[in-house]
C-alpha cells in the first residue's frame, strides 16, 4: 500500500554523478568521473538506508534493500549510524564528498568501482585506507558502519576504514586508536606456574576452573602465582607483550628469567605494577608454599 515517507527521508536525485576507479589502480588514488543518467526512484531514511521506492505518481512503496542481494554480514541489532560511530571510544570520523552510483541488484561478477547503472551496491567498505586491505559491498549504509564498529576494536591494524555511501555520495574515513588500558572489566588476567614455565592468560570465569582444565594432561602441578582482577582482555595482550622476549610458545614464558625479574624488584606484585599502565590495579599474589 502506498505511504508517505517519514520526516528526514530523502528522494534520490534522478541524475547522479559517480566516480569510477581506474582498473589498474587498486589503491584508488585516481578516479574517473562518470555521469549516471539513469533515473532511479529510491527513497532513503535519515540514516542513509533505502526504505522505499517512489512510483511515477509520486507515491512511495516499501522496499527492502536486502532484495538487491549484496552480502549481508551484519545482524540488524549490530547496525550503526554515523552518530553512534562518533560516540564509540577510540573512534574518529571525517566525512567528505565521494562517489555516487545508482543502486541495484548484485550482478554475478561485480567489479570493484566498475559498477554499472542500476547494478551498484548502496554502500561499500575498504580497510587500511583502501591500500592493501579488504573490501566489501553492503545493502545498507548502517550495515557497513556496523561492520566497522565490530571489526576495528579487535583488529585495529585494519584502521582506517573507508565507508562509501554510494547513494548519498559521501566518503567516510573512520580511524581507530585503542583507548588506554585502565582498571575496569569483567575478566581476570592470571599468572600460573607449572614448575617449568609461567603462563599469562585471561578468563571471564573462575581462574581455579581454568587451572583444573590446564592440569589435565600436565604431569607437573600447576599453581597460581598472581591475578589482576576486574580488567579488560587487552591487559593480557599488554603483559604478554611486556614479557615477549622471554616467550617460549603461545602464553607460556621462561620461568627463570621472570623469577629473576620479580626477585629484582621485590616480588610479583611490584613487577606487575611496573609493567602495567598507571592505575589502581587489583592485584592478588598467592603464597608459593601454601
JOBELVEN-V330805 format. One record per backbone hydrogen bond with DSSP energy under -0.5 kcal/mol. CO is the residue of the C=O (numbers start at 1). NH is the residue of the N-H. Records with the same first field share a line. If there is no record, write none. Layout:
CO=NH  NH
//
This chain:
3=60
6=9
10=12  44
16=36
18=34
20=32
22=25
24=26
25=28
30=22
31=33
32=20
34=18  36
35=37
36=16
41=54
42=12
43=51  52
44=10
45=48
49=45
50=65
51=63
52=43
53=61
55=58
59=55  61
60=3
61=53
63=65
64=67
65=68
66=69
68=106
71=73  139
73=75
75=78
76=79
81=85
82=86
83=87
84=87  88
85=88
88=91
90=177
92=175
94=173
96=171
101=103
102=118  120
107=110
111=114
113=21
116=119
120=104
122=166  167
123=138
124=164
125=136
126=162
127=130
128=131
130=132
134=127
136=125
138=123
140=144
141=145
142=80  146
143=147
144=148
145=149
146=150
147=151
148=152
151=154  155
155=158
156=159
158=128
160=129
161=163  174
162=126  164
163=165  172
164=124  166
165=169  170
166=101
169=98
170=165  172
171=96  173
172=163  174
173=94  175
174=160  161
175=92
187=230  231
188=203
189=228
190=201
191=225  226
192=199
193=223
196=255
197=194
198=253
199=192  201
201=190
203=188
206=210
207=211
208=212
209=213
210=214
211=215
212=216
215=218
217=219
223=193
225=286
226=191
227=229  284
228=189
229=282
230=184
231=187
232=235
233=236  237
234=238
235=239
236=240
237=241
238=242
239=243
241=244
243=246
244=247
246=254
249=252
251=200
252=248  249
253=198
254=258
255=259
256=260
257=261
258=262
259=263
260=264
261=265
262=265  266  267
263=266
267=271
268=272
269=273
270=274
271=275
272=276
279=281
281=283
282=229
284=227
287=290
//
